[in-house]
Amino acid sequence: MQYRALGRSGLTIAPMVLGGNALGWTADEATSFSLLDAFVDAGLNAVDTANSYSAWVDGNQGGESETIIGHWLQQQPSRRERIVLITKVGSKFPGEPGGLSARSITQAVENSLRRLRTDYIDLYLSHWHDPDTPYADTLATYQRLIDAGKVRAIGASNLDAAQLAEALQVASDRGLPRYEVLQPEYNLYDREKFEGPLAELTRREGLGVITYYSLASGFLSGKYRVQADLARGPRGVKAANYLNERGLRILAALDQVAGDTGASQAEIALAWLIGQDAVTAPIASATSLAQLHSLVRATQIELTAAQRAVLDQASQ
């Protein structure tokens, strides 16, 4: 497995990140353990979660994903050194005030460390922009966590180019730790939020980029093609947003390249992301070992220039 530097964070990861949003939602604890085992056994090493996963599920309170990962680590503590553990702070849910104030982060990090059963978080992400807290306050809080050895590096999710540029400038001006990684929404269909000024900024500043919704809520797997397909899974509601002329054109291109390579549509969509020069690794989740093994195969695909052109043209 060829590892990639995650910006200037000092962390290196395989070109696929396991999404922890499914753990405690569509994957129970036993299934989650088998997925995590297979993931690291395949040589992949980065696991992404958040303190709020999966508060949106009826009967859940938030923290379920972190708790499952913590139980998995507790079973065999040596696993901790084999993974780059990524989690987030900022979402509001029962037991967490939300936002990026010193109080919120200080409370949330202790809760996450307890659930994860670890002494440190490799990469701690600001989940959302907090307009009520100055960047300097947030970054100063992260400085204290880094100094205490509780966090190794920091990053941010869901910032636009102007917000990220301001945060980086504040870090430079104040001598504070900067966001070393960006986690944007980016996939073969959703390109406009990242491509352009935001992607150019990450390149210029040498930031790592790990993408979420890498398969567009499962749409790019090809399982949703007509309205009747939307009932096939819990993400069907979101996938409905892609059932249009452009979405079907992208699926046709994925079908073509998949047919040429013998790979699945999902594997091709992920390989397209892995090959983007601004992307360090996509995040993708799995709920079965078959899906997990598919994620591994995606890291082994090298699309030709002609195949990438087919996908790029279809997704314009």
Helices and strands as residue ranges (DSSP letters): E 4-5, E 12-13, E 17-19, G 20-22, H 29-41, E 46-48, H 64-75, G 77-82, E 84-89, H 102-116, E 121-126, H 135-147, E 151-157, H 161-174, E 181-183, H 197-205, E 208-211, G 219-221, G 227-232, H 236-239, G 240-242, H 245-261, H 265-274, E 281-284, H 289-298, H 305-314
